[in-house]
Amino acid sequence: MEITWLGTASILIKSNDTVLLFDPFFSSFRNDGVSFPMEILPQVQAIFITHPHFDHFCNMNSVLKSSAASVYVCKKGILIAEQHGLDG
């Protein structure tokens, strides 16, 4: 198993053929200019948003264009996403 910290709360976990992403972040919410490594998205099977802070799913429509991953988030996160016009 390989665990990679991607910055802020974002973690990538690889185990054999399984790749899981937790709490992706987006550079528009960071002051240090670090951007999310979008090139990893095609290999990710599932994205977990563990807490409904908007920086973890604000660009989810773009993420889903680069990945076929399922996205898991709590009910409050779904409501926040809908309020901001993100896909359900």
RANORGI-V304062 format. One record per pair of residues at least 24 apart in sequence whose C-alpha atoms are under 6 Angstrom apart, sorted by the first residue. I is the first residue (numbers start at 0). J is the second residue. D is the distance in whole Angstrom. If there is no record, write none. Layout:
# RANORGI-V304062
I;J;D, I;J;D
This chain:
# RANORGI-V304062
18;43;5, 18;44;6, 19;43;6, 19;45;5, 20;46;5, 21;46;6, 21;47;5, 21;48;6, 22;48;5, 22;55;5, 23;55;5, 24;54;6, 24;55;5, 40;65;6, 40;66;5, 41;65;6, 41;66;5, 43;68;6, 44;68;4, 45;69;5, 45;70;6, 46;70;5, 47;71;5, 48;72;5, 51;76;5
